[in-house]
Amino acid sequence: MDVHDPASDQSLVPSRLQELLTSISKAIESGDIHQSENSVSELVNFLDSVSDSTMMDPSNEDIKNNASDILSELYKFLCSPSLDQAVIDTLSFELPKAVTKFACVSTTCLESVNSITDHFIAKCNPRDMLSILCEALDSLIKTIKASGFFIPILSGLSKVLLSTQRRHFEQVKVVVPIVVKVLKTVSSESDDEDTELQDLFDRAIGIADSIHEEGTTNEKLRALLGLYIMQITALVSVSLECKVSNCVPLVSRLLRFFPYCHLSFLGLITGYDIDTMTSMVVGEDDDDFMSHLSYAEQGASLSVIWGHIADEAAQAAKEDMTAVKGELRSNQTKRWEAIGMLKHVLSSGSLPWEMKKHAITFLLHITDGNISQKYDGDHTDCSSYMPSLFSALQAVIMVIMYTPSSVLRKNAFDAFKRVIAEVPYSEKRDFLKAVITKTESSSMEAILLDLVRQELFTENQQKTSLRKEDVLQTENKACPRTLFWPAVVLELVDLVLRPPKGGPPPLPENGDAVLSALNLYRFALLTESKENTNSEVLSMSNLQKAYNEWLLPLRTLVTGIMIENKNGYDPLALDTVCALNPLELVLYRCIELVEEKLQHST
């Protein structure tokens, strides 16, 4: 029999364990470093073979009992009063990682694993144990993904952190990335059967408790704890499938650190607190550190969303959610910043739709009342906020396009229009052009162009009202703020009807956008004709361009498609004809209007 294979004869396992432990003790006492290393390596291999056998046959009670006996004997050996400290120190480098592989075998094994880990923590140098446990986590995560295996080591880290006497910030800065790595990896690969995931997050919060207890007035440590809390908040929101009954208690425990970390909902949702914490934690030589906390901004936004969802969470953070929303509604700069931060939630591919639903609701709350326009013109540096607003709008578009919920789709569209309304007049032309250019969905392009047409209609009504009141001075002031001047309409229509890649737009797949572009152009023609102005829309050069570069090539394309699909009974062909009928009608109306204008011009 191979004595290195405990599964081959369970009756010989205890004697093999005693043999290895005795060999290690003698080698260390005699100063034989080479022999002690070999013996420790053999012990680790022995324990690995036993733990492997339990995972291969998890229902075998004999193997489970055998594993429990081995851990019990190992713990007795470590607790022996006559055992040399050098033996404990030597074994501490390898045994925490080796024994934690037994954590999921049984409740009895888990208790023994915790006892062995705690014994090393009590008997060995805290700084050494901190490194040993971190290295154990880093090694285990490469091969093991079940959350239960990591719980003993995370519990051990909480206790070690309380035992350290100095350089707390530096030590926590080593611990946080590896703990976050474990949480991120395990949670991303967990399934519904992993019932211990919540316990894993519980232990991670236990580490936060230890950081809090040892931190006292260390501001850098408070900032680091704040970033750690943000990261866990994001991972909890993703990993527990947003079951509020599961999430709220955990999130509330996280949010109760806010007063200690000097965090506020307003500071988090505007991004100010994240910037402050990052500047305090990240030094010149560790730019890579924040890559380990890549969900910090998402966590900041989610913290506020959780406060919006549950009073319990807001109370834990000692925050007044009504006051926070009121401040965002009344302050446009902060509202822009908040909308920009929400993109981290709305654009996430891993967060459940439930969280995005609450994020959209929060967005509707803070943009309620159409109050942004009273601030337009007062911001000389508004362009610096536009990139984040643009990203937020793209994230809202993704929600509209992909959500399975019709209610969320409707609310997201309302939010979409409100974000558009947040863009100042001076920026809206370039903003809309960029959005339409970046949008790959014909339906979304159609929605955007239809919004332009609605704004143009509203603007014309306002002009008409001013004229009726004979308030010429007021009207003249309004003109510079006129958004959809003719050049913008022509530019947006040109983007659709003459795509940058050349040729007429592809049909029928781009039919929605083409129809909206034609409707916008027709509206502009009729409006400017009624106004009897010398606008760019009615200039001879632009009429000729529209006729020759937009309308005639499009008529040729549409006519060809219609002829090709009318000769047959293919259901797809009939669908194509039906889809292009409205477009064809508007196209010919535009051609008639332009031809009429060209005839009058000559």
N, C-alpha and C positions, 0 to 999 in steps of 0.2 A: 504493500500500500504506500502511496505517496503521502508523506506526512504533511506536505504543504497544501493538500487538498482536503479541508475539513469536511466537505460535503460527502466524501467517500466513506467516512466512518465517524459518525457523530460522537460515538463513545470515547474517541481518542482526542476530541477537541480540547477539553479542559486541561488535560495533561500537556498538550502542545503549547497552550497559552502559558502555563506555568514554566515550561522549559524556556520559552523565549524571554519571559520577564526575568527569570533568574540569570540568563545569559547576558542580558542588558545590564543588570545590576553589577555582576562580576566584572564585566568589561570596563564599566565606568569607574568602579572602585579601584581597579588595577591601573587605570590611566591608558588603557588600550583603545585609542580613539578609533582606529580602523575597525576593530572588532565591534565596538559599540555602534558604529554607523551601520555595519552589516546586520547586526542583530535588530536594530530599530527598523531597518528596511524590511527584514523578514517579518517582524511583527505587523507592520503596516500591510504587507502583502497578505498575511494571514487574516487580518481583520477585513480586508477588501474581499477576500474570497468568501468569507462568511456572509458579509453584507450582500455580495452578488448572489449568493445562493438564496437568500431571503427574497430578493427581487425577482428571481427566476421562478420561484415557487411560493408566492405570497400566502397561499392558503394552507401551507404545510405547518401544522402546529408544532411538530417536533423541531423543525428548523427555527421557528420563532422562539421557542423555549430555550433552545441551545444558544441563540443570539443573546437572549436576556441573561442567561447564566454567564456568558463570556463577559458582558458589560459589568455585571455584578462583581465578578472576580477581579476584573481590571480596576474597578473603583476601590475595592478592598485593598488591593496592592498599593494603589496610590495613597491611600489614607493610613497606611502602616506607619506607626510612630518611629520605627527604626529606619525608614527609607531615607536615603541620602538626598539632600536637596538637589544635588547635581543630576540625579536620575530624573527627578521631576522636571527640572529645567530642560533636560535633553528630550524627554518625551513630549514636552509641551509644544515643541516645534511641529510635531506630526500628528499626535493623537486627536486634537480637536477636529481636524478635518476628517480623519479616519472614522471616528465614532459617530459623527453627525450623519453618516450614511445609514445609521440604524434608526434614525429619528422617526421614520414612517413605518417601522416594522410593527410596533405595538405601543400602547400607552406605557407599559412597564419599561420598554427600551428607551422611550423618550425621556422618562424620568431619570434613567441612568445616564443618558447622554448629557442632560442638563447638570446632573450632579458632577460628572467628570469635568465638564467645561468649567463649572463654578469652582471646582477644586483647583484647577490650574490658575484661574483668575485670582483666587485667594492666596496661593502659594508663590506665584511668579511675579516678576517685575511688570507693572501695569503697561509701561511703554512697550516692552517686548511683546506682551500679550495682544496689545492693540495691533501691532504689525502682523503677528501670527494669525489673528482672526481675520484681518483684512486680506491677507494672502490666501487664507483658506477659502474665503468667499470668492475671490478672483479665480482660484483654481477650480472650485466646484461648479461655478456658473458655466464653465466651458463644456461640461459633460452632463450636468443635472439641471433639470428645469422645474421639477415639482417643488412647490413652495415650502412643504413641510420640512425638507432637508435643511433649509436655511434658518429656520426659526431659532434653534439653539444658539447658533453663532450670533445672530442679531441680538438675542437676549444677553449673550455674553458681552457684546460690545457696549450695551447700555451700562452694564456693571463696571466694565473697565474704564469707561469715560468718567465715572464717578470716583474712580480710584486715582486718577492722574492728579498730580499736584501742581504742574506748571505747563506753560506753552500750550494752553488749551486750544487756542485758535488754530495753531499749526496742526495739532493732532486731529481736530475735528475736520479740518480741510482735507486730511488724508482719508478720513472715514466716509464723509458724505458722498464723494463720487462713486466709490465701490458699492455702497448701500443702494444708491440710486440705480446703478448699473444692474444690480440684482433685481430690484423691484421692476425696472423697466423690462428686463429680459423675461423674468418669470411671468409677469402679468401679461405680456404680449403673447405668450405661448400657453397660457392657462386655458382651461376649458370649464364647462359647467360642472364637471366632476371634481374639480380642484376646490374642495370645501375649505381648505386651510389658507386660501389667499387672503381672506379677511384677517386671519391671525398674523399673517406676514406683515400686513400694513399696521396692525396693532403693535408689533414689535418695532417697526420703523418709527412709529410715533413715540414708542418708549425711548428710543435713541434721542428724539427731540426733547423729551422730558429730561434726560440726563444732561444734554447740552444746556438746557435752561437752568438746571440746578447748579451747574458748575460755572455758568457764564457771568453771574452777578452783574457788574457794570461794564463789561467788555463790549464796546460798541461794535467792533468788527465781528465778534462772535455772534452778536445779536443779528447783524446783517446776514451772516452766513446761515444762521438758523432760519431767517426769513426766506432766503432763497431755497433752502431745503424744504421748508413747509410748502412753498409754491409748487415745487416739483412733485411732492407727494400728493398734493391736492389734485393736480392734473392727472396723475396716474390712478388715483382712486376713482376719479370721474370716468376714466376710460375703462378701467378693469372690472368694476362691479356692475357694468352694463346699466349704470345709472338707476339702479333700484333704490329709490329714495329711502326706503326703510333701512337699507344697508349703508347707504352713503352718508346720510345726515349725521348720525352719531360720530362717525369717523371724521367727517369734515368739521363738525363742531369742535371736536378735540383739537384739530389743527388750527382753527380760527381763534381759539382762546389764547394762542401765543401772540396775537396781534398787538395788544398793548405793550407787552415786553419787547417786541421787535420794532416798536414805533411804526406800525403799519396801519393804514386806514383804507377804507373802501375807495375813497376819492383819490388817494395817492396811487393805489394799485390800478384802478380803471383808467387813469390818465397816463400811466407808465412812469410817473415820477418816482415812486417808491422802488421800482425795479432798477431804474437808473442809479438811484442813490445807493442801494445795496450792492449793486455790481461794482460801482466805483470804489466802495470800501473794501470789497473782498478780493477783487482781481488786481494783481500786481503787474509790474512791467514784464516780468519773466514768466508769467503763467497765463498767457492769452488763451491757452487751450482749456483752461479750467471751466469756462462757461459752456463748452461743448458737452460737458457732463450734466449740465443743468439746462438743456435745450428747451424744456417745457416750462421754464420759469414764467415767461410772459403769458403763456396759456393758463398756467396756474393762477396768476394774478387776476386775470379776467374771470376765471371760473370761481375764484373765491367770492367775488362780488355777485356773480350769478347765483351762487349758493345762498348768499345773503338775501337775494331777491326771491329765491324759491322757498326758503324755510326761515321762519322767525327765529327758530332755535339757533340756526347758524349765525344770523345777524346779532343775536343777543350774546353769543359766545365771543364774537369779535368786539362787543360793546359798541355797536354801530346803529345809527338811526337811518334805515334804508330810505324812508320818505324824504329826509333831509338831503341825502346823497343825490337822489333823483332830482329833487328841486334845484339843487346847485348846478347840476349838469344841464337842466332845462334853461336856466337863466344865464349861463356863461358859455358863449359859443366856442371859445378856444378850448375849454375843458371838454365840451361836448365833442368837438372834432377829435381831440385826443382819445376820448372814450370810444368813439366809433372806430378809430384806428386800432385800438387794442382788441376790440371784439372780433377782428378778423382772425385772431389766433384761435378762437373757438369755432367760428363759422366755416373756416377753411379746412379744419381738421378732418382727415379721412378716418380717424380712429374713434373720435367721440361719437356716442350714440345720438340719434336724432332728437331724443328727449332733451338733451342739453342744448342743442341748437334751437329747439323750439323756445326754451326759456331765454336764450340769448336774444332771439328775435323779439320776444315780448319785452325784454328789458330795453332793447333799442327803440321800440315803439314808444315806451314810457318816456325816455329821455328826449325824444324828438317830438313829443306831443305838443300841439299848440301852434305850429308853424311860426315859431318865434325867431328863426334864424335871420329873416330878411331885415329886421330892424338893426342888425349889426353890420350888414354889408356896407362896404365902403370905408369902414373904420379900421380894417385890418390891412396894413401895408405889407405885412410879411405872410399873408395867408397862403402863398404858394408853397411854403415849407410844410404845410399840413396836407397838401393835395395828394402826394404819393400814398400816404396811409389811408386817406379817404378812398382813393382809387382802389387800393387793395381790398378795403372793406367792401366796396361795392361789388368787386369781382367775387368775393366770398359769398355775398348775398345772392348773386346770380347763380352760383353753384347750388345753393340751397333750393332756389326756385326750380332749377332744372332737374335735380335728382331726388328731392324728398318724395317719399311715397304718400305723404299726408296732404290732402287737398287743403285742409285748414292751414297747415304750416306754409303751403305754397302761397295762399292768399295773403297771410300775414307778412311773409317775406317780400311779396310784391309791394305791399304797402310800405314796408321798411325801405325797399329799393327806391321808391319815389321820394321818400323823405331824405334819404342820403343824397340823391340828386339835388333836392332842394337846398341841402346844406352847402352846396358848392357856390361860391360867390360869382356874381355876374362876370367879373373880370377874368375868371378862370374857367367858366363853364364851357366855352367854345372848345378849347383844347382838351378839356376833360372828356366831353362827350365824343369828340373825335377819337381820342385814345381808347375809350371804352368800346366804341363800335369797331375799331380796328382790331382790338384784342379779342373780341367776342367771336367764337367759332360757331355759335348757334344762330341759324337763320331766324328762328323764332325770337331770340333775345334781341337781335338787331332790329327786328320788326317792332318790338316793344319800345326800344330806345327811340327809333324814328317816330313812332306814334306819340311818345312823350314830347318830342320836339314840336310836333304839329299841335299838340294840345297847348303847349306853352305859347306858341305863336298865336293861336286863337285867343288865349287869355290876354295876351299883350295887346292885340288889336282891339279887344273889347275895352281895355283900359284907355287906350288912345281915343276911342270913340267917345267914351264917357267924359274925358277931359275936354274934348272939343265942344261937346254939348254944353258944358259948364263954362265955356269960353275962358278957361284958366290957361292962357297961353304960356305964362311964365312957368307954371308948374309943369306943363307939358314939355317945355324945352329942357327942364331939369331932368325929366324922365328919359328923354331920348338917349343920352349917353349911356343909360343903364339898359337900353333896349338890348335884349339878349340875342334873339334870332334874326339878326339883320340878314339881308339877302345873301351875302357872301357865304355865311355859315350854312344856309340851306343848300346852296349850290355845292358846297364842299362835301356835305354829308351825303347828298344824293349821288354825287360823283363817286364816292367811296363804294357805293353798292352797285350802281348801274355800270360803272366802268372799273372793275376791281383792279387793285395794284398789279396783280399778276397778268393783266391784259385780257382782252376779249370781253364779250358780254358775260353777264353773271351766269353761273351754271343753273340750269332749270331741269326738272322741277324742284330739286332739293333746296334751292335758295329762294323759292317762290315767296315765302312770307316776307323776307327782307325786301325783295324787289317790289312787291305790292305796296308795302309801307313807304318805300322811297318814292314810288310813282304818286301815291296819295299825297305825300308831303310836297312834291313838286307841283302837282295840280293845285293844291291849296295855296301855295305861294303865288302861282300864276293868277288865280282868281282874286286873291287878296290884293296883290299889287295892281291888278287891272282896275279893281274897284276904287282903290286909293288914288289912281291916276297919277302915280309918281314916276319919276325917272330912275327907278331902282335898277340894280344890276340884273335882277331876274328878267327884266323886260328889255335889256339892252340887245342890240342887233347881234353882237358877237356871241353873247351867251345863249340867245335863242338859236342861233345857227349851230353852236356847239351841242346844245341839248338835242337838237333835231338830228344832226349828223352822227354824233358820237354816242348818244344814249338811245334815242327812240327808234331810229331806223334799224340799227343793228339788232335791237331787242325785238322789233316787229318781225324781222327776218327769222330770228331764232324761234320765237313763239309760233309763227305761222308754220314753220317746218315741223315742229314738235306736234302741233295740232293735227296737221295733215297725216303725219306718220301714225298717230294713235287713233284717229277716227276710223281708219279702214280695218276693222276687226272687232272681235267680241272678247278680247282678253280683259279680264277684270282690272288688271294693273293699268292697262291702256286707258280704260274708262275712268279710273281714278285720276290719272294724269290729266285727262281732258277736263274733268270736273274741277281739279285743283287750279288749272290755268285759266278757266273761264273768267273769274273775277279780275285776274291780272290783265287779261286781254282787253276787257272792257275799259279799265282805267287807262291802259296804254293807248288805246285809240282815242280816248277823250283828250289825253295829253297831246297827242299828235295833232288833233283838230285845233286845240287852243294855240299851239305853237305856230301852226300853219296860218291861222287867222292873224296872229300878231305879226308874222313875217310879211303877209300880204299888205297889212295896213302900213307897215314900215316902208314898204317900197312905193 
